[in-house]
Amino acid sequence: MCSIRVTKPPIIGMTDTRNLLVRGVATLCLLLTQGIAATFAEVPVNTLSEQEKADGWELLFDGVTSTGWRGINRPDFPTTGWVIASGELQCAADDGAESGNGGDIITVNKYSNFEMAWDWAMDSVGGNSGVKIFVLEGLDANPKHGVGLEYQILDDENHPWMLKGKMKPGDFRTVGSAYELYAAKNKTVMPLGQYNHSRIVSKGDHIEHWLNGVKVVQYQRGSDDFRKRVAESKSCDIKNYGEAAEGHILIQDHGSRVRFRNIKIRPL
């Protein structure tokens, strides 16, 4: 009869198990870090990948100059209130004044059907800003202030209205919302000082807001629901508000320190 020798597996103690787990987690963290670093290294800030170029994307900000931008209701770029440094377009004011410093800036060109993407970081506690679309000039008594459909940029948590109860979480004036019209839903916002990624899609009268990879707002310009909401907003006296066939894209000066980069657009 043949004899069968059974070899017992080694007994792994608690310490050995713990060491294996620690080494495994350390290896995973290293791989993730290397992967993230490689991703950022592949596409430098304020540049387009070959795929983006093929898909029709164009830079709206080259990271060095104000080319393609000017002040609202003026032919040149503001000499105060805005700074271009470290590859960022920075609103440098911190007094909370709406359009009271350099004033709003707009694209030289007008747009209708497009997809726009950008990164932004709010540095002012309780700060306020925004990106507006379908902007036309000469509609506001303040020549430094532009009127258009706004993608709200806000430090919700620390904004004075939130602290005083004038504004609630989920309000249509919070970050990512179509200001005073449609509240952003299911949003995730990075901490103060860290970059967020936003997108606006405008196709015909259909508008979408995206924040950090999630669609947070969608609406239809000119619909009965849209016009009802406009009639109840502070823009109610502006004829055909938000319904222009084309318009400038605007970045707001609201007296808060905000940084922008990777601003790009493609026609749809």
C-alpha positions as CSV (number, residue, x, y, z in Angstrom):
1,M,0.0,0.0,0.0
2,C,1.3,3.4,-0.8
3,S,1.6,5.9,2.0
4,I,0.4,9.5,1.5
5,R,2.3,12.2,3.3
6,V,0.1,15.2,4.1
7,T,2.0,18.4,4.6
8,K,0.2,20.9,6.8
9,P,0.1,24.5,5.6
10,P,2.1,26.9,7.8
11,I,0.1,28.6,10.4
12,I,0.0,32.3,9.8
13,G,-0.2,34.3,13.0
14,M,-2.0,37.6,13.6
15,T,1.3,39.6,13.2
16,D,2.0,38.0,9.9
17,T,-1.5,38.8,8.6
18,R,-1.1,42.4,9.7
19,N,2.2,42.7,8.0
20,L,0.8,41.3,4.8
21,L,-2.1,43.8,4.9
22,V,0.2,46.7,5.6
23,R,2.4,45.8,2.6
24,G,-0.6,45.3,0.4
25,V,-2.1,48.7,1.2
26,A,1.3,50.4,0.8
27,T,1.7,48.8,-2.6
28,L,-1.8,49.8,-3.7
29,C,-1.2,53.4,-2.5
30,L,2.1,53.5,-4.5
31,L,0.4,52.3,-7.6
32,L,-2.5,54.8,-7.3
33,T,-0.1,57.7,-6.7
34,Q,2.0,56.7,-9.7
35,G,-1.1,56.4,-11.8
36,I,-2.5,59.8,-10.8
37,A,0.9,61.4,-11.3
38,A,1.2,59.9,-14.8
39,T,-2.3,61.1,-15.7
40,F,-1.5,64.7,-14.8
41,A,1.9,64.5,-16.4
42,E,0.3,63.4,-19.7
43,V,-1.8,66.5,-20.2
44,P,-0.2,69.7,-18.8
45,V,-2.3,72.5,-17.6
46,N,-3.9,74.8,-20.3
47,T,-3.1,72.5,-23.2
48,L,-5.1,70.2,-25.3
49,S,-4.5,66.5,-25.8
50,E,-4.4,65.1,-29.4
51,Q,-7.8,63.6,-28.8
52,E,-9.2,66.9,-27.6
53,K,-7.9,68.6,-30.7
54,A,-9.4,65.9,-32.9
55,D,-12.7,66.4,-31.1
56,G,-12.7,70.1,-31.9
57,W,-11.7,71.6,-28.6
58,E,-10.1,75.0,-28.5
59,L,-8.4,76.8,-25.5
60,L,-10.2,79.9,-24.3
61,F,-7.2,80.7,-22.0
62,D,-3.6,80.0,-22.9
63,G,-2.3,80.4,-19.3
64,V,-0.1,83.3,-20.2
65,T,-2.1,86.1,-21.8
66,S,-5.6,87.6,-21.9
67,T,-5.9,86.8,-25.6
68,G,-9.6,86.1,-26.5
69,W,-10.9,88.1,-23.5
70,R,-11.8,91.7,-22.8
71,G,-13.8,93.7,-20.2
72,I,-17.5,93.9,-20.6
73,N,-18.6,97.1,-22.5
74,R,-14.9,97.9,-23.3
75,P,-12.5,96.9,-26.0
76,D,-9.5,96.0,-23.8
77,F,-8.8,93.7,-20.8
78,P,-9.1,95.3,-17.3
79,T,-5.8,96.6,-15.9
80,T,-6.9,96.1,-12.3
81,G,-8.8,93.4,-10.5
82,W,-7.6,90.5,-12.7
83,V,-4.2,88.8,-12.7
84,I,-2.7,86.2,-14.9
85,A,0.0,84.2,-13.0
86,S,1.1,80.6,-12.5
87,G,-1.0,79.5,-15.4
88,E,-4.1,80.8,-13.8
89,L,-6.7,83.5,-14.6
90,Q,-7.2,85.0,-11.2
91,C,-9.9,87.4,-9.9
92,A,-7.8,89.2,-7.3
93,A,-10.4,91.2,-5.4
94,D,-11.5,90.2,-1.9
95,D,-14.0,92.9,-0.8
96,G,-17.2,91.2,-1.9
97,A,-18.2,94.0,-4.3
98,E,-20.1,92.9,-7.4
99,S,-18.3,94.1,-10.5
100,G,-16.7,96.8,-8.3
101,N,-13.1,96.2,-9.1
102,G,-11.8,95.1,-12.6
103,G,-15.4,94.2,-13.6
104,D,-16.7,91.2,-15.5
105,I,-14.7,89.8,-18.4
106,I,-16.1,88.3,-21.6
107,T,-14.9,86.3,-24.6
108,V,-14.2,88.3,-27.7
109,N,-16.3,85.8,-29.7
110,K,-19.9,84.9,-29.3
111,Y,-21.2,81.3,-29.0
112,S,-24.5,79.4,-29.4
113,N,-24.1,75.6,-29.6
114,F,-21.1,74.6,-27.6
115,E,-19.6,72.6,-24.8
116,M,-17.4,74.5,-22.4
117,A,-15.1,73.1,-19.7
118,W,-13.0,74.7,-17.0
119,D,-11.3,74.3,-13.6
120,W,-12.0,76.7,-10.8
121,A,-10.9,77.1,-7.2
122,M,-12.5,79.5,-4.6
123,D,-10.0,81.0,-2.2
124,S,-12.2,83.6,-0.4
125,V,-14.2,82.3,2.5
126,G,-17.8,82.7,1.6
127,G,-16.7,83.8,-1.8
128,N,-18.9,84.3,-4.9
129,S,-18.4,84.2,-8.6
130,G,-19.9,82.7,-11.7
131,V,-19.7,81.9,-15.4
132,K,-22.5,83.3,-17.6
133,I,-23.5,82.4,-21.1
134,F,-25.6,84.1,-23.8
135,V,-24.3,87.5,-22.5
136,L,-25.2,90.6,-24.4
137,E,-23.7,94.0,-23.6
138,G,-25.4,97.2,-22.5
139,L,-28.2,95.5,-20.5
140,D,-27.1,96.7,-17.0
141,A,-26.8,100.1,-15.5
142,N,-23.4,99.2,-14.2
143,P,-21.1,99.1,-17.2
144,K,-18.8,96.6,-15.5
145,H,-21.5,94.1,-14.9
146,G,-22.9,91.6,-17.5
147,V,-26.2,89.9,-17.7
148,G,-26.7,86.3,-18.8
149,L,-27.6,82.8,-17.7
150,E,-25.3,82.0,-14.8
151,Y,-23.5,78.9,-13.6
152,Q,-23.1,79.8,-10.0
153,I,-19.7,79.5,-8.3
154,L,-20.0,79.9,-4.5
155,D,-18.6,78.8,-1.2
156,D,-22.0,77.7,0.0
157,E,-21.1,76.6,3.5
158,N,-19.5,79.9,4.5
159,H,-21.5,82.4,2.5
160,P,-23.2,85.1,4.6
161,W,-26.7,84.2,3.3
162,M,-26.2,80.6,4.3
163,L,-24.9,81.5,7.8
164,K,-27.9,83.9,8.3
165,G,-30.5,81.5,7.0
166,K,-31.4,83.6,4.0
167,M,-30.2,80.7,1.8
168,K,-30.6,77.0,2.4
169,P,-28.6,74.0,1.2
170,G,-30.1,73.0,-2.2
171,D,-31.2,76.6,-2.9
172,F,-31.1,77.7,-6.6
173,R,-28.4,80.2,-5.7
174,T,-25.9,77.6,-4.5
175,V,-22.8,76.3,-6.4
176,G,-23.5,74.7,-9.7
177,S,-27.0,76.0,-10.0
178,A,-28.5,78.0,-12.8
179,Y,-28.6,81.2,-10.7
180,E,-32.1,81.9,-9.4
181,L,-33.7,79.5,-11.8
182,Y,-32.7,75.8,-11.3
183,A,-31.0,74.3,-8.2
184,A,-28.0,72.0,-8.6
185,K,-28.7,68.4,-7.5
186,N,-26.4,65.5,-6.4
187,K,-23.3,67.7,-6.3
188,T,-19.9,67.1,-4.8
189,V,-17.7,70.1,-4.2
190,M,-14.0,70.2,-3.4
191,P,-12.8,72.0,-0.2
192,L,-12.0,75.7,-0.3
193,G,-8.8,76.4,-2.2
194,Q,-8.9,73.1,-4.2
195,Y,-9.8,72.8,-7.9
196,N,-13.3,71.8,-9.1
197,H,-14.1,70.8,-12.7
198,S,-17.1,72.3,-14.4
199,R,-18.8,72.0,-17.8
200,I,-21.7,73.7,-19.6
201,V,-23.4,72.0,-22.5
202,S,-25.5,74.3,-24.8
203,K,-27.3,72.5,-27.7
204,G,-30.2,74.4,-29.2
205,D,-32.2,75.6,-26.2
206,H,-31.1,72.6,-24.0
207,I,-28.6,73.6,-21.3
208,E,-26.7,71.3,-18.9
209,H,-24.5,72.1,-15.9
210,W,-21.9,69.5,-14.8
211,L,-19.8,69.6,-11.6
212,N,-16.9,67.2,-10.9
213,G,-18.2,64.7,-13.4
214,V,-21.9,64.8,-12.4
215,K,-24.8,66.4,-14.3
216,V,-26.3,68.7,-11.7
217,V,-28.7,70.9,-13.7
218,Q,-30.6,70.6,-17.0
219,Y,-33.3,72.9,-18.4
220,Q,-34.8,74.2,-21.6
221,R,-34.5,77.9,-22.6
222,G,-37.7,79.4,-23.7
223,S,-39.9,76.7,-22.2
224,D,-43.0,77.6,-20.2
225,D,-41.2,76.5,-17.0
226,F,-38.1,78.5,-17.8
227,R,-40.1,81.7,-18.5
228,K,-42.1,81.2,-15.3
229,R,-38.9,81.0,-13.3
230,V,-37.4,84.0,-15.0
231,A,-40.6,86.0,-14.2
232,E,-40.1,85.2,-10.5
233,S,-36.4,86.1,-10.6
234,K,-34.5,89.4,-10.3
235,S,-34.0,89.3,-14.1
236,C,-37.8,89.6,-14.7
237,D,-37.5,93.0,-16.2
238,I,-35.0,92.0,-18.9
239,K,-36.8,91.3,-22.1
240,N,-36.2,87.8,-23.5
241,Y,-33.7,87.1,-20.7
242,G,-31.4,84.2,-21.6
243,E,-33.0,83.5,-24.9
244,A,-30.5,85.2,-27.3
245,A,-29.5,83.1,-30.3
246,E,-25.9,83.7,-29.4
247,G,-23.8,85.6,-26.9
248,H,-20.5,86.1,-25.1
249,I,-19.2,83.9,-22.3
250,L,-18.5,85.9,-19.1
251,I,-16.5,85.3,-15.9
252,Q,-17.8,87.3,-13.0
253,D,-15.9,89.7,-10.8
254,H,-17.8,89.5,-7.5
255,G,-15.1,90.7,-5.2
256,S,-13.8,87.2,-4.4
257,R,-10.5,85.6,-5.0
258,V,-11.2,82.8,-7.5
259,R,-8.7,81.0,-9.8
260,F,-9.5,79.6,-13.3
261,R,-7.5,77.3,-15.6
262,N,-8.0,74.8,-18.4
263,I,-10.8,76.9,-19.9
264,K,-11.7,75.3,-23.2
265,I,-14.7,75.1,-25.6
266,R,-15.8,73.1,-28.7
267,P,-18.7,73.8,-31.1
268,L,-21.6,71.3,-31.1
